[in-house]
């Protein structure tokens, strides 16, 4: 049950120490910790150097993206199990114990994930995020629509699985993790456990508006290609509608967060709801109502409604 932890970092001097500490403090220790620096120009290397005497290994590569960084970590480690961590996330103290105990008891499961706490760094209460599918069949279907497995920080996978299906596609800038999860889920049994395992940090270095739009387009292309190659003809049509609806809904949310006009938000929301109202229909409807009446009026209405009920 040898576990290799691969931490990927890019200009992460403000975060990487906490990431490393979260691995070192695991209730069930990992066997190997490697930090892959993806061409940082800040003091990431100097911060990591403080942990070399703790057994942490440091690797540097020219900036090639997170997929290539994880692939380098895979090649330079030897554990039968691989766990990933982005430098701006942190593992909860029992992450490795929960997941390794489950994998030990379920040898037929190739990869496990979990839920996550979302933090904005302000000290406000964390919000739990994630979804546990009801069955393997639901996971195989829904993974084509959105990244149900979650980001790499939540995952532990058997090395032999990656050797069989291939590693991360480094040519994909956004969503290369999701594309790999689709390949794994289509061939192996994967389990999402109902336990939070990481803290996912929202911070000022998250994607800019332009890059968010590019990321959403990349996600849509990943979903579209997966549906076209892994579904029957009639199922493809329904899944494409569902995926397109989700993509448009994400554009509506991005328009709201990016300060676009309410009419732009309403247009996206209307299209998303009409295309496929059965997937997160309430969320799409609420977004449409919010875009029409405005966020302040919508929140006031919700407060009044809660008091009366």
C-alpha positions as CSV (number, residue, x, y, z in Angstrom):
1,X,0.0,0.0,0.0
2,X,2.8,2.4,-1.0
3,X,1.4,5.9,-1.6
4,X,3.1,8.6,-3.6
5,X,1.9,12.2,-3.1
6,X,2.5,14.5,-6.1
7,X,2.1,18.2,-5.4
8,X,2.1,20.5,-8.5
9,X,3.0,24.1,-8.1
10,X,3.2,27.2,-10.3
11,X,4.1,30.6,-8.6
12,X,2.8,29.1,-5.4
13,X,5.1,30.7,-2.8
14,X,2.0,31.8,-0.8
15,X,0.4,28.4,-0.7
16,X,2.8,25.5,-1.2
17,X,4.0,25.3,2.4
18,X,0.4,24.7,3.7
19,X,0.0,22.1,1.0
20,X,3.1,20.2,2.0
21,X,2.2,20.5,5.7
22,X,-1.2,19.1,5.0
23,X,0.4,16.0,3.5
24,X,3.0,15.6,6.3
25,X,0.3,15.8,9.0
26,X,-1.8,12.9,7.6
27,X,-3.2,10.5,10.2
28,X,-2.0,7.8,7.9
29,X,1.3,9.0,6.5
30,X,2.1,8.7,2.8
31,X,5.4,7.0,1.7
32,X,6.7,9.6,-0.8
33,X,6.2,13.3,-1.4
34,X,7.3,15.0,-4.6
35,X,6.7,18.7,-5.4
36,X,6.8,19.4,-9.2
37,X,7.5,23.1,-9.9
38,X,6.0,24.0,-13.3
39,X,8.4,26.8,-14.2
40,X,7.7,29.2,-11.3
41,X,9.3,32.6,-11.3
42,X,8.6,33.4,-7.7
43,X,10.1,31.9,-4.5
44,X,8.3,28.5,-4.7
45,X,11.6,26.7,-4.8
46,X,12.9,28.4,-1.7
47,X,9.8,27.6,0.2
48,X,10.0,23.9,-0.8
49,X,13.6,23.8,0.2
50,X,12.6,24.2,3.9
51,X,11.0,20.8,3.7
52,X,13.7,18.8,2.0
53,X,14.9,17.5,5.3
54,X,11.4,16.1,5.9
55,X,11.8,13.8,2.9
56,X,10.1,16.0,0.4
57,X,11.6,15.8,-3.1
58,X,11.7,18.8,-5.4
59,X,11.5,18.7,-9.2
60,X,11.6,21.6,-11.7
61,X,10.4,21.8,-15.3
62,X,9.9,24.6,-17.7
63,X,6.3,25.8,-17.7
64,X,4.3,23.1,-19.6
65,X,1.0,23.1,-17.6
66,X,-0.4,21.1,-14.8
67,X,-1.0,17.9,-16.8
68,X,2.7,17.7,-17.8
69,X,3.7,18.5,-14.2
70,X,1.6,15.6,-12.9
71,X,3.0,13.3,-15.6
72,X,6.5,14.1,-14.5
73,X,5.6,13.4,-10.9
74,X,4.1,10.0,-12.0
75,X,7.3,9.1,-13.8
76,X,9.6,10.1,-10.9
77,X,7.6,8.2,-8.2
78,X,7.2,4.5,-7.5
79,X,4.1,4.1,-5.3
80,X,1.5,1.6,-6.2
81,X,-1.0,4.3,-5.4
82,X,-0.8,7.9,-6.5
83,X,-2.4,10.9,-4.8
84,X,-2.4,14.4,-6.3
85,X,-2.5,17.8,-4.7
86,X,-2.6,21.3,-6.3
87,X,-0.4,23.6,-4.3
88,X,-3.3,26.0,-3.5
89,X,-5.4,23.2,-2.0
90,X,-4.8,21.4,1.3
91,X,-5.7,17.8,2.3
92,X,-7.8,17.3,5.4
93,X,-5.9,15.4,8.0
94,X,-7.7,12.0,7.4
95,X,-7.8,12.2,3.6
96,X,-5.2,9.5,3.0
97,X,-6.5,7.2,5.8
98,X,-10.1,7.3,4.5
99,X,-9.2,6.6,0.9
100,X,-6.5,4.0,1.5
101,X,-8.7,2.1,4.0
102,X,-11.4,2.0,1.4
103,X,-9.1,0.8,-1.4
104,X,-7.6,-1.9,0.8
105,X,-11.1,-3.2,1.5
106,X,-12.3,-2.9,-2.1
107,X,-9.5,-4.2,-4.4
108,X,-11.9,-4.0,-7.4
109,X,-12.1,-0.2,-7.1
110,X,-9.4,1.5,-9.2
111,X,-9.8,5.1,-8.0
112,X,-11.5,7.0,-5.2
113,X,-12.4,10.6,-4.8
114,X,-14.5,12.5,-2.2
115,X,-16.1,15.9,-1.4
116,X,-14.4,19.2,-0.8
117,X,-14.7,22.2,1.5
118,X,-14.7,25.5,-0.4
119,X,-12.9,28.5,1.2
120,X,-12.5,32.1,0.0
121,X,-9.7,32.6,2.6
122,X,-11.7,35.2,4.5
123,X,-12.4,33.0,7.5
124,X,-16.1,32.7,6.7
125,X,-17.6,29.2,7.1
126,X,-16.6,26.6,4.5
127,X,-19.2,25.4,2.1
128,X,-19.2,21.7,1.2
129,X,-19.2,20.9,-2.5
130,X,-19.4,17.7,-4.6
131,X,-21.8,15.0,-5.4
132,X,-22.0,11.2,-4.7
133,X,-23.6,9.3,-7.6
134,X,-26.2,6.7,-6.7
135,X,-24.6,4.0,-8.8
136,X,-21.7,3.2,-11.1
137,X,-24.1,3.5,-14.0
138,X,-24.9,7.1,-13.1
139,X,-21.3,7.9,-12.7
140,X,-20.4,6.5,-16.1
141,X,-23.2,8.6,-17.7
142,X,-22.8,11.8,-15.7
143,X,-19.0,11.9,-16.0
144,X,-19.6,12.7,-19.7
145,X,-21.5,15.9,-18.7
146,X,-19.4,17.3,-15.9
147,X,-16.4,16.5,-13.8
148,X,-18.2,14.5,-11.1
149,X,-14.9,13.0,-9.8
150,X,-13.5,16.5,-8.9
151,X,-10.1,18.1,-9.1
152,X,-6.9,16.0,-8.8
153,X,-6.4,17.0,-5.2
154,X,-9.4,14.8,-4.2
155,X,-8.2,11.6,-6.0
156,X,-6.1,8.6,-5.2
157,X,-5.6,6.1,-8.0
158,X,-3.8,2.8,-8.6
159,X,-0.7,3.3,-10.6
160,X,-1.5,0.3,-12.8
161,X,-4.7,2.0,-14.0
162,X,-2.8,5.1,-15.3
163,X,-0.3,2.7,-16.9
164,X,-3.2,1.0,-18.7
165,X,-5.3,4.0,-19.8
166,X,-2.5,6.6,-20.2
167,X,-1.5,9.6,-18.2
168,X,-2.8,13.2,-18.4
169,X,-3.1,14.7,-21.9
170,X,-0.7,17.6,-21.6
171,X,-2.1,19.1,-24.8
172,X,-5.3,20.0,-23.0
173,X,-4.8,23.2,-21.0
174,X,-8.1,23.2,-19.0
175,X,-9.8,20.0,-18.0
176,X,-7.0,17.5,-18.6
177,X,-7.9,15.9,-15.3
178,X,-11.5,15.4,-16.3
179,X,-10.5,13.9,-19.6
180,X,-8.4,11.3,-17.8
181,X,-11.2,10.6,-15.3
182,X,-13.5,9.9,-18.2
183,X,-11.0,7.3,-19.6
184,X,-10.7,5.6,-16.2
185,X,-14.4,5.6,-15.4
186,X,-15.2,4.0,-18.8
187,X,-13.0,1.0,-18.1
188,X,-12.7,0.7,-14.3
189,X,-14.8,0.9,-11.1
190,X,-14.5,4.3,-9.4
191,X,-16.0,5.4,-6.1
192,X,-16.7,8.8,-4.8
193,X,-16.8,8.7,-1.0
194,X,-19.3,10.9,1.0
195,X,-16.4,12.5,3.0
196,X,-14.8,15.9,2.5
197,X,-11.1,15.3,1.9
198,X,-9.7,18.7,0.9
199,X,-10.1,22.4,1.3
200,X,-10.4,24.1,-2.1
201,X,-9.2,27.7,-1.9
202,X,-10.7,30.5,-4.1
203,X,-8.1,33.2,-4.4
204,X,-7.0,36.2,-6.5
205,X,-4.8,34.0,-8.7
206,X,-7.8,32.1,-10.0
207,X,-8.6,32.4,-13.7
208,X,-9.2,35.8,-15.3
209,X,-12.5,36.3,-17.1
210,X,-10.9,35.7,-20.5
211,X,-9.3,32.5,-19.3
212,X,-12.5,31.4,-17.6
213,X,-14.3,31.6,-20.9
214,X,-11.5,29.6,-22.6
215,X,-11.7,27.0,-19.8
216,X,-15.5,26.6,-20.2
217,X,-15.0,26.1,-24.0
218,X,-12.4,23.5,-23.2
219,X,-14.7,21.7,-20.8
220,X,-17.5,21.7,-23.4
221,X,-15.2,20.2,-26.0
222,X,-14.1,17.5,-23.6
223,X,-17.7,16.6,-22.9
224,X,-18.7,16.7,-26.6
225,X,-15.9,14.4,-27.7
226,X,-16.5,11.9,-24.9
227,X,-20.2,11.7,-25.7
228,X,-19.6,11.2,-29.4
229,X,-17.2,8.3,-28.8
230,X,-18.9,6.5,-25.9
231,X,-22.7,6.6,-26.4
232,X,-25.3,5.1,-28.7
233,X,-26.8,7.3,-31.4
234,X,-30.0,8.2,-29.6
235,X,-28.3,8.6,-26.2
236,X,-25.8,10.9,-27.8
237,X,-28.5,13.4,-28.9
238,X,-29.9,13.7,-25.3
239,X,-26.5,13.9,-23.7
240,X,-25.3,16.6,-26.1
241,X,-28.4,18.6,-25.3
242,X,-27.8,18.1,-21.6
243,X,-24.1,19.0,-21.9
244,X,-24.8,22.1,-24.1
245,X,-27.4,23.2,-21.6
246,X,-24.9,22.9,-18.7
247,X,-22.3,24.8,-20.7
248,X,-24.7,27.7,-21.4
249,X,-25.7,27.7,-17.7
250,X,-22.1,28.0,-16.7
251,X,-21.8,30.9,-19.1
252,X,-24.7,32.6,-17.3
253,X,-23.0,32.1,-14.0
254,X,-19.8,33.5,-15.4
255,X,-21.6,36.5,-16.8
256,X,-23.1,37.2,-13.4
257,X,-19.7,36.8,-11.6
258,X,-18.0,38.9,-14.4
259,X,-20.4,41.8,-14.1
260,X,-22.0,41.4,-17.5
261,X,-25.5,43.0,-18.1
262,X,-28.6,41.3,-16.6
263,X,-29.9,40.9,-20.2
264,X,-26.9,38.8,-21.2
265,X,-27.3,36.7,-18.0
266,X,-31.1,36.3,-18.8
267,X,-30.3,35.3,-22.4
268,X,-27.9,32.6,-21.3
269,X,-30.2,31.4,-18.5
270,X,-33.3,31.1,-20.8
271,X,-31.4,29.1,-23.4
272,X,-30.0,26.7,-20.7
273,X,-33.4,26.2,-19.2
274,X,-35.1,25.6,-22.5
275,X,-32.5,23.2,-23.8
276,X,-32.6,20.8,-20.9
277,X,-34.7,21.7,-17.8
278,X,-34.4,18.3,-16.2
279,X,-30.7,18.7,-15.1
280,X,-30.4,21.2,-12.2
281,X,-33.7,22.8,-13.4
282,X,-34.1,24.8,-10.2
283,X,-30.6,26.2,-10.4
284,X,-31.2,27.3,-14.0
285,X,-34.6,28.8,-13.1
286,X,-33.2,30.6,-10.1
287,X,-30.4,32.0,-12.2
288,X,-33.0,33.2,-14.8
289,X,-35.1,34.9,-12.1
290,X,-32.1,36.5,-10.5
291,X,-31.0,37.9,-13.9
292,X,-34.5,39.4,-14.5
293,X,-35.1,41.1,-11.2
294,X,-31.5,41.7,-10.1
295,X,-29.5,40.0,-7.3
296,X,-30.6,42.4,-4.5
297,X,-34.3,42.0,-5.2
298,X,-33.9,38.2,-5.6
299,X,-32.1,37.9,-2.2
300,X,-34.7,40.1,-0.5
301,X,-37.5,37.9,-1.9
302,X,-35.7,34.8,-0.6
303,X,-35.4,36.3,2.9
304,X,-39.1,37.2,2.9
305,X,-40.1,33.7,1.7
306,X,-38.0,32.0,4.4
307,X,-39.6,34.1,7.1
308,X,-43.1,33.2,6.0
309,X,-42.3,29.5,5.7
